[in-house]
Amino acid sequence: MQIAVDFCQPFTLDHSNIRGRFVRLGPTVQTIIGQHNYPPLANHLLGEIIGLAVLLSSSLKYEGLFTLQTSSDGPISMLVVDVDSDGNVRACLRVDEERLNAMIAAEEGGEDALRGKVLKLMGRGHIAFTVDQGDDHERYQGIVSLEGETLAECAESYFRQSEQLETAFKLEVHRGETGTDWWVGGLFLQKMPASASGDAATPEEAEKIVEDWNRSTILMASATENELVDISLSANDLIWRLFHDEEPRVFEQATLQFKCRCSREKIEGALVTYPLEELLSMREDDTGEVGVSCQFCNTRYGFNEADLRTLKAGDVPSA
């Protein structure tokens, strides 16, 4: 039997009234990282937020786009991940390599000591969760400060503050022997309401809920990096290995892949808002074109003088 590589596996722990997700990503993350030339520390953080975004988006019911984005004042000042309801993922970041190298040089233990430390790498700022389902639906956004050693801790803080839901994450990012050999594995657990009727739990029920939650999160924390990213270990086997006493039940697995949403038509829609004279002045000396590159996939779209004049004349050619 062939084991899936890029997927998100939903499951529940029926004994403990907890829902969960398990994500494992290889080619998707490798494609995204391979399209850029980010430093290894930045790639590690990018892998972490991609895994987090997939786990979060998989817990929502939506038709459209889920975006997880950070904004901060540190060397890595922006991270953004899009996950659409079809399982397409894209991501990028903004990094000041001079500031990052200075930080690495000043840190005892260097790069290894900084890996995964959000507050140092990203500085002060916030992380935003956005769900956009199109014009017929209200856009939802939640924002929380970047507070915690890891992005997972920031997300846990968001659920405690804004959703009043006990939530826990475990994320591991593994770098192989080559610069583009990256793997991400992660687990997500969330406590479900104790009573469908909304009635308050009895003291005995409340004590059991706490015990169940603590036991399940301890079991999740016991998962090793190798278990989370090892493609020879199936999702079902890992979930059973960790939670067999909690009566785990798995559901349909969602597949994931990289896919960018950029297109020539979208670039044309932005360029047409500029006066023709300004567009012509933006042409590159070596190509004679206005070149626009997608920040997510680095695809370059070139427009020569004839393209620009046709665009402004209103006769937009199809791609």
C-alpha positions in Angstrom: 0.0 0.0 0.0 1.3 3.4 -1.0 1.6 5.8 2.0 0.5 9.4 1.4 3.2 12.1 1.7 1.5 15.5 1.8 -1.7 15.2 3.8 -3.7 16.3 6.7 -5.4 13.5 8.7 -8.5 14.4 10.9 -9.2 12.2 13.9 -11.0 12.2 17.2 -10.2 10.8 20.6 -13.6 9.5 21.6 -12.7 8.5 25.1 -11.5 12.0 25.8 -13.9 14.1 23.7 -11.0 15.7 21.8 -10.6 16.3 18.1 -7.2 16.3 16.4 -5.3 16.7 13.2 -2.0 15.2 12.0 -0.2 16.9 9.1 2.9 15.7 7.2 4.4 17.7 4.4 7.4 17.0 2.1 7.2 18.0 -1.6 4.9 20.9 -0.9 7.3 22.5 1.5 10.3 21.6 -0.6 8.8 23.2 -3.7 8.0 26.4 -1.8 11.5 26.7 -0.2 13.2 25.7 -3.5 11.6 28.7 -5.2 13.4 31.1 -3.0 16.9 31.7 -1.6 16.0 32.2 2.1 18.6 31.5 4.9 18.1 28.2 6.7 16.7 29.8 9.8 14.1 31.6 7.8 13.3 28.3 6.0 12.8 26.6 9.3 10.3 29.2 10.5 8.6 29.1 7.1 8.2 25.3 7.4 6.7 25.8 10.9 4.1 28.3 9.8 3.1 26.3 6.8 2.4 23.3 9.1 0.6 25.5 11.5 -1.6 27.0 8.7 -2.6 23.6 7.4 -3.5 22.4 10.8 -5.6 25.5 11.5 -7.3 25.6 8.2 -8.2 22.0 8.3 -10.2 22.6 11.6 -12.4 25.1 9.8 -15.4 24.7 7.4 -14.9 27.2 4.6 -15.0 27.5 0.9 -12.3 30.0 -0.2 -9.0 31.1 1.3 -7.4 30.8 4.7 -4.4 33.0 5.3 -2.0 33.0 8.2 0.2 36.1 8.3 2.7 37.7 10.7 3.9 41.3 10.8 6.7 42.3 13.1 9.8 44.4 13.6 12.5 41.7 13.7 14.9 40.4 11.1 12.1 38.1 9.8 9.4 40.7 9.5 6.7 38.9 7.6 5.5 35.3 7.0 2.4 34.6 5.0 0.7 31.3 4.1 -2.4 30.8 2.0 -4.3 27.5 2.1 -7.4 27.3 0.0 -10.3 24.9 0.5 -9.0 22.6 -2.3 -5.8 22.0 -0.4 -3.5 24.3 -2.4 -0.7 25.9 -0.4 1.6 28.8 -1.1 3.9 30.8 1.2 6.7 33.4 1.4 8.5 35.6 3.9 10.4 38.8 4.2 13.9 38.7 5.8 16.6 41.2 6.4 19.6 39.0 6.0 22.1 41.5 7.3 20.2 41.9 10.6 19.7 38.1 10.8 23.4 37.4 10.3 24.3 39.9 13.0 21.9 38.3 15.4 23.3 34.8 14.7 26.9 36.1 15.3 25.8 37.7 18.6 23.9 34.7 19.9 25.7 32.2 22.1 25.2 28.9 20.3 24.7 30.7 17.0 22.1 29.4 14.5 21.1 26.3 16.5 20.3 28.4 19.6 17.9 30.6 17.6 16.0 27.9 15.7 12.3 28.3 16.4 12.6 31.3 18.7 9.9 33.5 17.4 10.4 36.5 19.7 14.1 36.9 18.7 13.8 36.1 15.0 10.6 38.0 14.4 10.5 40.7 17.2 7.4 42.4 18.4 4.3 42.2 16.3 1.2 40.1 15.7 -0.1 37.0 13.9 -3.4 37.2 12.0 -5.8 34.5 11.0 -8.1 35.3 8.0 -10.9 33.4 6.3 -12.1 34.9 3.0 -15.0 33.1 1.4 -15.7 35.7 -1.3 -18.1 38.6 -1.7 -21.2 36.8 -0.4 -19.6 36.1 3.0 -18.3 38.3 5.7 -14.5 38.2 6.0 -13.3 36.8 9.3 -10.1 37.8 11.0 -8.5 37.1 14.3 -5.3 38.8 15.6 -3.1 38.0 18.5 0.3 39.3 19.6 3.5 37.3 18.9 3.9 36.0 22.5 5.7 32.7 22.9 8.9 30.9 22.0 7.3 29.3 19.0 4.6 30.0 16.5 2.6 27.1 18.0 2.6 28.8 21.4 1.3 32.0 19.7 -1.6 30.0 18.2 -2.4 28.4 21.5 -2.5 31.8 23.1 -5.0 33.0 20.4 -7.4 30.1 21.1 -7.2 30.7 24.9 -7.8 34.4 24.6 -10.2 34.7 21.7 -12.0 31.3 21.4 -11.8 30.1 25.0 -10.8 26.7 23.7 -8.0 24.5 25.1 -5.8 23.8 22.1 -2.3 22.3 21.8 0.1 21.9 18.9 3.3 20.0 18.3 5.3 21.0 15.2 8.6 19.6 14.0 10.6 20.9 11.0 13.3 18.6 9.7 16.1 19.6 7.4 17.7 16.8 5.3 21.2 16.7 3.9 20.5 19.2 1.0 19.4 22.8 1.2 15.9 22.0 -0.2 15.2 18.7 1.6 12.7 20.0 4.2 10.0 18.0 6.0 7.2 19.2 8.3 5.2 17.1 10.7 2.6 18.4 13.2 -0.2 17.4 15.6 -3.1 19.5 16.8 -5.5 18.7 19.7 -8.5 20.7 20.7 -10.9 20.0 23.6 -14.5 19.8 22.5 -17.4 21.2 24.6 -18.3 18.9 27.5 -22.0 19.0 26.8 -24.0 19.5 23.6 -26.8 21.1 25.6 -24.5 23.7 27.1 -25.1 22.5 30.7 -22.3 23.0 33.1 -20.2 20.0 33.9 -20.5 18.4 37.3 -17.3 18.5 39.5 -16.7 14.8 38.6 -17.1 15.5 34.9 -14.9 18.6 35.1 -12.1 16.6 36.8 -12.3 13.9 34.1 -12.1 16.6 31.4 -9.0 18.0 32.8 -7.4 14.6 33.3 -8.3 13.5 29.8 -6.9 16.7 28.3 -3.6 16.5 30.3 -3.1 12.8 29.4 -3.8 13.4 25.7 -1.4 16.4 25.4 1.3 14.4 27.2 0.8 11.6 24.7 1.0 14.1 21.8 4.2 15.6 23.2 5.8 12.2 23.3 5.8 12.0 19.5 9.3 12.3 18.1 10.5 14.4 15.2 11.3 11.2 13.3 7.8 9.8 13.9 6.2 13.0 12.6 8.2 13.2 9.3 8.9 9.5 8.6 7.0 8.6 5.4 7.2 4.9 6.2 4.9 5.4 9.2 1.3 6.0 8.1 -1.0 8.5 9.7 -3.2 5.7 11.1 -0.3 3.9 12.6 1.1 7.0 14.2 -2.3 8.0 15.7 -2.8 4.5 17.0 0.7 4.4 18.4 0.2 7.6 20.4 -3.5 7.4 21.4 -4.6 3.8 21.3 -6.1 4.0 24.9 -8.1 7.1 23.9 -10.2 5.3 21.3 -9.0 7.2 18.2 -11.2 7.4 15.2 -9.9 8.7 11.8 -11.8 10.4 9.0 -11.2 11.1 5.4 -7.6 12.3 4.7 -7.1 15.6 2.8 -4.3 15.8 0.3 -2.2 19.0 -0.1 0.0 20.4 -2.8 1.7 23.6 -3.8 -0.2 25.8 -6.2 0.2 29.5 -6.7 -2.8 31.8 -7.6 -0.8 34.3 -9.6 -1.6 34.8 -13.3 -0.8 37.2 -16.1 -4.4 38.5 -16.0 -4.0 39.5 -12.3 -0.8 41.4 -13.1 -2.5 43.1 -16.0 -5.2 44.2 -13.7 -2.7 45.9 -11.5 -0.6 47.5 -14.3 -3.6 48.9 -16.1 -4.2 51.4 -13.2 -0.9 53.2 -14.1 -0.6 55.9 -16.8 1.0 54.6 -20.0 3.9 57.1 -19.7 4.7 55.8 -16.2 4.5 52.1 -17.4 6.9 52.8 -20.2 9.4 54.5 -17.8 9.3 51.3 -15.7 10.8 49.2 -18.4 14.1 47.4 -17.6 17.2 48.5 -19.6 18.3 44.9 -20.4 15.0 43.5 -21.5 13.0 46.5 -22.5 10.1 45.0 -20.5 8.2 45.8 -17.4 9.0 42.8 -15.3 6.8 41.7 -12.4 7.7 38.7 -10.2 5.2 36.9 -7.9 6.5 37.1 -4.3 5.1 33.6 -3.7 6.5 31.5 -6.6 9.0 33.9 -8.2 7.3 33.5 -11.6 8.2 36.5 -13.8 5.7 38.2 -16.1 7.2 40.4 -18.8 5.4 43.2 -20.7 7.1 44.9 -23.7 6.0 48.2 -25.1 3.5 46.6 -27.5 1.9 44.7 -24.5 1.7 47.9 -22.5 0.1 49.9 -25.3 -2.4 47.2 -26.0 -3.2 46.9 -22.3 -3.9 50.6 -22.0 -6.0 50.6 -25.2 -8.3 48.2 -23.5 -7.5 45.2 -25.8 -6.1 42.9 -23.1 -4.8 39.7 -24.7 -5.5 36.4 -23.1 -2.6 34.5 -21.5 
